Amino acid sequence: MTFNDNARVGGNTAKRRGAGVAVAGGGVAGLGALAVLLFSLFTGTDISGVVGPLTGGGGSGQESEVANCETGSDANARDDCRLAAASLNLDQYWSENIEGYRQPQLIIVDGQTSTACGTASNATGPFYCPPEETVYVDPTFFALLRERFDATAGPLAQLYVLAHEYGHHIQHLSGVMDRYPDNGSGPDSNGVRTELQADCLAGAWVAHAGEQTDENGVAFLQRPTPEQVRDAINAAQSVGDDHIQRESGAPVNPESWTHGSSEQRERWFETGYQGGYQACDTFSVSGSRL
């Protein structure tokens, strides 16, 4: 998905926090399979104890603005600015559709940083921390996917990841997380239903992402092309629990699922894309239809 070059995105409230570690030029250690990376990238599960940190560097609590992120052209050029700029679009979309919406804080993580939900780093992947109402994303994952694993991790796939985490924020605000607490793993678990609903909410936003505008009335984003939507759907497929298990050489075990199969993740993204956020009630459908 492409930003309009002249759109003004400098009003975003995203912050940078961490040690300021770069991926380019090396520094990645201990990663043996793309599936392991994908598991961390999209599930927010800390695998640092198994594979070690993906880059070096210590933590930091200092925050700063996302520098030189003023226009859509900047957002098209850099992953961190793209995420920061998209937060404006997401906040505008959800404030127009959810009564009482309040925007989450977006933290662009450099290396690692402490949070109320544990350490945010490039070993945990993007995640949402409900007590802080904060989304944490380390964009070095996207560079790693492109440079080391020949994966596209294209712009819309990146924004799908961000929109999925914003979906968790909507669940927090609406009380979904309280009404359907974690009841363990499995294909019919609340955890799977929660994650599939976040995929659906991400799809709903993608369908309308070309409608939000800056203060001058310039649309932030161009409407997604079919190829870009396909890229986002492929990202959803690639992080299905069954696909990750196959890629890691493990047998497919639905009883261990926490996020849903590739088919489910693709289907619920498309449900939101075609039917809007109102179609995203994953908790009212039977397990056979989930």
One Martini backbone bead per residue (centre of mass of N, CA, C, O) as a GRO file, in nm:
protein
  290
    1MET     BB    1   0.097   0.035   0.022
    2THR     BB    2   0.054   0.378  -0.075
    3PHE     BB    3   0.160   0.684  -0.028
    4ASN     BB    4   0.109   1.004  -0.056
    5ASP     BB    5   0.362   1.217  -0.098
    6ASN     BB    6   0.189   1.493   0.012
    7ALA     BB    7   0.125   1.384   0.271
    8ARG     BB    8   0.060   1.460   0.609
    9VAL     BB    9   0.252   1.291   0.895
   10GLY     BB   10   0.370   1.475   1.145
   11GLY     BB   11   0.122   1.421   1.368
   12ASN     BB   12   0.236   1.190   1.493
   13THR     BB   13   0.282   0.988   1.815
   14ALA     BB   14   0.520   0.836   1.772
   15LYS     BB   15   0.781   0.637   1.923
   16ARG     BB   16   1.108   0.600   2.028
   17ARG     BB   17   1.267   0.293   2.164
   18GLY     BB   18   1.603   0.223   2.270
   19ALA     BB   19   1.929   0.130   2.121
   20GLY     BB   20   1.978   0.150   1.814
   21VAL     BB   21   1.951  -0.099   1.601
   22ALA     BB   22   2.095  -0.250   1.319
   23VAL     BB   23   2.076  -0.473   1.047
   24ALA     BB   24   2.264  -0.373   0.863
   25GLY     BB   25   2.563  -0.575   0.836
   26GLY     BB   26   2.436  -0.749   1.062
   27GLY     BB   27   2.380  -0.921   1.390
   28VAL     BB   28   2.261  -1.196   1.332
   29ALA     BB   29   2.144  -1.458   1.561
   30GLY     BB   30   2.030  -1.794   1.597
   31LEU     BB   31   1.875  -1.852   1.310
   32GLY     BB   32   1.731  -2.145   1.142
   33ALA     BB   33   1.423  -2.041   1.068
   34LEU     BB   34   1.154  -1.890   0.934
   35ALA     BB   35   0.937  -1.995   1.129
   36VAL     BB   36   1.054  -1.873   1.386
   37LEU     BB   37   1.032  -1.583   1.299
   38LEU     BB   38   0.728  -1.579   1.238
   39PHE     BB   39   0.638  -1.649   1.520
   40SER     BB   40   0.748  -1.390   1.647
   41LEU     BB   41   0.636  -1.165   1.463
   42PHE     BB   42   0.304  -1.249   1.508
   43THR     BB   43   0.286  -1.343   1.836
   44GLY     BB   44   0.473  -1.235   2.074
   45THR     BB   45   0.700  -1.455   2.123
   46ASP     BB   46   0.960  -1.537   2.331
   47ILE     BB   47   1.277  -1.678   2.181
   48SER     BB   48   1.553  -1.595   2.318
   49GLY     BB   49   1.613  -1.861   2.486
   50VAL     BB   50   1.667  -2.028   2.212
   51VAL     BB   51   1.807  -1.808   1.982
   52GLY     BB   52   1.840  -1.540   2.066
   53PRO     BB   53   1.922  -1.253   1.964
   54LEU     BB   54   1.897  -1.087   1.652
   55THR     BB   55   2.033  -0.853   1.805
   56GLY     BB   56   2.199  -0.625   1.950
   57GLY     BB   57   2.172  -0.471   2.254
   58GLY     BB   58   2.025  -0.261   2.471
   59GLY     BB   59   1.826  -0.103   2.678
   60SER     BB   60   1.565   0.165   2.675
   61GLY     BB   61   1.359   0.446   2.804
   62GLN     BB   62   1.403   0.635   2.581
   63GLU     BB   63   1.241   0.899   2.404
   64SER     BB   64   1.142   0.972   2.061
   65GLU     BB   65   1.103   1.086   1.773
   66VAL     BB   66   1.019   1.039   1.443
   67ALA     BB   67   1.234   1.119   1.225
   68ASN     BB   68   1.171   1.242   0.921
   69CYS     BB   69   0.825   1.236   0.939
   70GLU     BB   70   0.615   1.426   0.712
   71THR     BB   71   0.561   1.240   0.459
   72GLY     BB   72   0.467   1.008   0.232
   73SER     BB   73   0.751   0.977   0.119
   74ASP     BB   74   0.879   0.887   0.384
   75ALA     BB   75   0.694   0.637   0.425
   76ASN     BB   76   0.790   0.491   0.157
   77ALA     BB   77   1.107   0.473   0.254
   78ARG     BB   78   1.020   0.386   0.563
   79ASP     BB   79   0.922   0.176   0.807
   80ASP     BB   80   0.888   0.362   1.055
   81CYS     BB   81   0.721   0.582   0.907
   82ARG     BB   82   0.497   0.402   0.805
   83LEU     BB   83   0.387   0.327   1.083
   84ALA     BB   84   0.341   0.612   1.193
   85ALA     BB   85   0.150   0.706   0.965
   86ALA     BB   86  -0.067   0.477   0.998
   87SER     BB   87  -0.174   0.569   1.274
   88LEU     BB   88  -0.345   0.799   1.167
   89ASN     BB   89  -0.535   0.626   0.997
   90LEU     BB   90  -0.637   0.433   1.219
   91ASP     BB   91  -0.747   0.644   1.414
   92GLN     BB   92  -0.952   0.766   1.220
   93TYR     BB   93  -1.117   0.514   1.158
   94TRP     BB   94  -1.195   0.432   1.457
   95SER     BB   95  -1.320   0.707   1.545
   96GLU     BB   96  -1.557   0.673   1.322
   97ASN     BB   97  -1.661   0.366   1.448
   98ILE     BB   98  -1.583   0.409   1.764
   99GLU     BB   99  -1.706   0.467   2.055
  100GLY     BB  100  -1.462   0.604   2.259
  101TYR     BB  101  -1.211   0.636   2.117
  102ARG     BB  102  -0.860   0.563   2.181
  103GLN     BB  103  -0.543   0.606   2.132
  104PRO     BB  104  -0.266   0.448   2.095
  105GLN     BB  105   0.050   0.374   2.157
  106LEU     BB  106   0.344   0.403   1.954
  107ILE     BB  107   0.631   0.183   1.947
  108ILE     BB  108   0.954   0.209   1.826
  109VAL     BB  109   1.185  -0.043   1.828
  110ASP     BB  110   1.529  -0.038   1.953
  111GLY     BB  111   1.594  -0.358   2.024
  112GLN     BB  112   1.497  -0.272   2.348
  113THR     BB  113   1.221  -0.281   2.598
  114SER     BB  114   1.032  -0.200   2.860
  115THR     BB  115   0.725  -0.347   2.991
  116ALA     BB  116   0.421  -0.450   3.134
  117CYS     BB  117   0.460  -0.723   2.925
  118GLY     BB  118   0.757  -0.698   2.893
  119THR     BB  119   0.986  -0.748   2.658
  120ALA     BB  120   1.074  -0.547   2.387
  121SER     BB  121   1.169  -0.705   2.076
  122ASN     BB  122   1.324  -0.896   1.817
  123ALA     BB  123   1.206  -1.165   1.991
  124THR     BB  124   0.878  -1.088   1.996
  125GLY     BB  125   0.754  -0.888   1.836
  126PRO     BB  126   0.464  -0.775   1.776
  127PHE     BB  127   0.261  -0.592   2.026
  128TYR     BB  128   0.003  -0.576   2.275
  129CYS     BB  129  -0.048  -0.363   2.572
  130PRO     BB  130  -0.311  -0.319   2.770
  131PRO     BB  131  -0.218  -0.152   3.028
  132GLU     BB  132  -0.089   0.075   2.814
  133GLU     BB  133  -0.204   0.106   2.533
  134THR     BB  134   0.032  -0.048   2.349
  135VAL     BB  135   0.235  -0.054   2.059
  136TYR     BB  136   0.487  -0.288   1.949
  137VAL     BB  137   0.759  -0.223   1.706
  138ASP     BB  138   1.010  -0.396   1.511
  139PRO     BB  139   1.130  -0.320   1.190
  140THR     BB  140   1.367  -0.531   1.152
  141PHE     BB  141   1.197  -0.769   1.055
  142PHE     BB  142   1.146  -0.672   0.764
  143ALA     BB  143   1.440  -0.665   0.675
  144LEU     BB  144   1.500  -0.961   0.735
  145LEU     BB  145   1.299  -1.086   0.541
  146ARG     BB  146   1.425  -0.960   0.287
  147GLU     BB  147   1.749  -1.018   0.324
  148ARG     BB  148   1.741  -1.340   0.441
  149PHE     BB  149   1.439  -1.474   0.315
  150ASP     BB  150   1.300  -1.375   0.049
  151ALA     BB  151   1.087  -1.168   0.150
  152THR     BB  152   0.877  -0.907   0.109
  153ALA     BB  153   0.735  -0.736   0.321
  154GLY     BB  154   0.538  -0.540   0.234
  155PRO     BB  155   0.360  -0.265   0.304
  156LEU     BB  156   0.084  -0.412   0.358
  157ALA     BB  157   0.193  -0.632   0.540
  158GLN     BB  158   0.288  -0.436   0.758
  159LEU     BB  159   0.005  -0.302   0.808
  160TYR     BB  160  -0.132  -0.557   0.897
  161VAL     BB  161   0.024  -0.592   1.155
  162LEU     BB  162  -0.063  -0.324   1.281
  163ALA     BB  163  -0.373  -0.369   1.254
  164HIS     BB  164  -0.383  -0.615   1.436
  165GLU     BB  165  -0.295  -0.463   1.696
  166TYR     BB  166  -0.533  -0.265   1.684
  167GLY     BB  167  -0.743  -0.485   1.720
  168HIS     BB  168  -0.667  -0.536   2.017
  169HIS     BB  169  -0.750  -0.255   2.111
  170ILE     BB  170  -1.047  -0.286   2.045
  171GLN     BB  171  -1.090  -0.525   2.237
  172HIS     BB  172  -1.018  -0.369   2.490
  173LEU     BB  173  -1.231  -0.137   2.469
  174SER     BB  174  -1.487  -0.350   2.430
  175GLY     BB  175  -1.423  -0.616   2.630
  176VAL     BB  176  -1.329  -0.887   2.501
  177MET     BB  177  -1.092  -0.972   2.690
  178ASP     BB  178  -1.283  -1.005   2.940
  179ARG     BB  179  -1.507  -1.202   2.822
  180TYR     BB  180  -1.247  -1.371   2.671
  181PRO     BB  181  -1.046  -1.544   2.818
  182ASP     BB  182  -0.792  -1.736   2.855
  183ASN     BB  183  -0.829  -2.114   2.774
  184GLY     BB  184  -0.610  -2.189   2.593
  185SER     BB  185  -0.557  -2.412   2.359
  186GLY     BB  186  -0.690  -2.444   2.033
  187PRO     BB  187  -0.923  -2.429   1.771
  188ASP     BB  188  -1.160  -2.320   2.005
  189SER     BB  189  -1.024  -2.093   2.133
  190ASN     BB  190  -0.999  -1.776   2.248
  191GLY     BB  191  -0.729  -1.712   2.120
  192VAL     BB  192  -0.808  -1.773   1.828
  193ARG     BB  193  -1.052  -1.580   1.817
  194THR     BB  194  -0.893  -1.324   1.877
  195GLU     BB  195  -0.696  -1.336   1.632
  196LEU     BB  196  -0.911  -1.351   1.406
  197GLN     BB  197  -1.042  -1.083   1.473
  198ALA     BB  198  -0.791  -0.910   1.419
  199ASP     BB  199  -0.778  -0.985   1.121
  200CYS     BB  200  -1.058  -0.874   1.049
  201LEU     BB  201  -1.004  -0.579   1.136
  202ALA     BB  202  -0.774  -0.538   0.937
  203GLY     BB  203  -0.944  -0.582   0.680
  204ALA     BB  204  -1.140  -0.346   0.727
  205TRP     BB  205  -0.927  -0.124   0.705
  206VAL     BB  206  -0.805  -0.183   0.427
  207ALA     BB  207  -1.073  -0.122   0.267
  208HIS     BB  208  -1.049   0.203   0.401
  209ALA     BB  209  -0.746   0.332   0.376
  210GLY     BB  210  -0.821   0.558   0.135
  211GLU     BB  211  -1.014   0.774   0.317
  212GLN     BB  212  -0.807   0.912   0.475
  213THR     BB  213  -0.701   1.243   0.598
  214ASP     BB  214  -0.559   1.527   0.612
  215GLU     BB  215  -0.580   1.867   0.684
  216ASN     BB  216  -0.595   1.907   0.345
  217GLY     BB  217  -0.747   1.642   0.215
  218VAL     BB  218  -0.528   1.428   0.189
  219ALA     BB  219  -0.466   1.123   0.124
  220PHE     BB  220  -0.266   0.903   0.268
  221LEU     BB  221  -0.377   0.663   0.088
  222GLN     BB  222  -0.382   0.442  -0.144
  223ARG     BB  223  -0.546   0.222  -0.291
  224PRO     BB  224  -0.539  -0.097  -0.301
  225THR     BB  225  -0.412  -0.345  -0.467
  226PRO     BB  226  -0.446  -0.666  -0.547
  227GLU     BB  227  -0.148  -0.734  -0.488
  228GLN     BB  228  -0.141  -0.615  -0.200
  229VAL     BB  229  -0.361  -0.789  -0.080
  230ARG     BB  230  -0.217  -1.055  -0.138
  231ASP     BB  231   0.023  -0.995   0.050
  232ALA     BB  232  -0.146  -0.986   0.310
  233ILE     BB  233  -0.265  -1.271   0.284
  234ASN     BB  234   0.006  -1.417   0.283
  235ALA     BB  235   0.082  -1.328   0.565
  236ALA     BB  236  -0.152  -1.471   0.705
  237GLN     BB  237  -0.079  -1.756   0.608
  238SER     BB  238   0.226  -1.774   0.718
  239VAL     BB  239   0.093  -1.753   1.038
  240GLY     BB  240  -0.009  -2.018   1.061
  241ASP     BB  241   0.011  -2.278   1.269
  242ASP     BB  242   0.044  -2.505   1.056
  243HIS     BB  243   0.273  -2.375   0.892
  244ILE     BB  244   0.478  -2.346   1.119
  245GLN     BB  245   0.496  -2.646   1.187
  246ARG     BB  246   0.595  -2.742   0.911
  247GLU     BB  247   0.851  -2.555   0.889
  248SER     BB  248   0.970  -2.687   1.170
  249GLY     BB  249   0.900  -3.016   1.149
  250ALA     BB  250   0.624  -3.043   1.269
  251PRO     BB  251   0.342  -3.154   1.360
  252VAL     BB  252   0.013  -3.118   1.324
  253ASN     BB  253  -0.143  -2.943   1.618
  254PRO     BB  254  -0.437  -2.811   1.708
  255GLU     BB  255  -0.410  -2.813   2.031
  256SER     BB  256  -0.166  -2.579   2.001
  257TRP     BB  257  -0.326  -2.352   1.911
  258THR     BB  258  -0.337  -1.965   1.906
  259HIS     BB  259  -0.420  -1.837   1.587
  260GLY     BB  260  -0.453  -2.033   1.357
  261SER     BB  261  -0.492  -2.106   1.048
  262SER     BB  262  -0.433  -2.017   0.734
  263GLU     BB  263  -0.726  -2.031   0.639
  264GLN     BB  264  -0.846  -1.860   0.869
  265ARG     BB  265  -0.679  -1.601   0.837
  266GLU     BB  266  -0.766  -1.542   0.551
  267ARG     BB  267  -1.077  -1.550   0.588
  268TRP     BB  268  -1.098  -1.321   0.809
  269PHE     BB  269  -0.971  -1.100   0.648
  270GLU     BB  270  -1.183  -1.114   0.416
  271THR     BB  271  -1.429  -1.060   0.589
  272GLY     BB  272  -1.345  -0.770   0.663
  273TYR     BB  273  -1.296  -0.662   0.374
  274GLN     BB  274  -1.603  -0.724   0.278
  275GLY     BB  275  -1.786  -0.666   0.570
  276GLY     BB  276  -1.647  -0.553   0.799
  277TYR     BB  277  -1.640  -0.518   1.143
  278GLN     BB  278  -1.933  -0.644   1.183
  279ALA     BB  279  -1.815  -0.945   1.078
  280CYS     BB  280  -1.610  -1.006   1.355
  281ASP     BB  281  -1.767  -1.251   1.512
  282THR     BB  282  -1.585  -1.519   1.643
  283PHE     BB  283  -1.770  -1.599   1.911
  284SER     BB  284  -2.054  -1.704   1.756
  285VAL     BB  285  -1.919  -1.937   1.628
  286SER     BB  286  -1.861  -2.237   1.549
  287GLY     BB  287  -1.598  -2.445   1.528
  288SER     BB  288  -1.666  -2.547   1.229
  289ARG     BB  289  -1.680  -2.219   1.130
  290LEU     BB  290  -1.391  -2.098   1.218
   0.00000   0.00000   0.00000
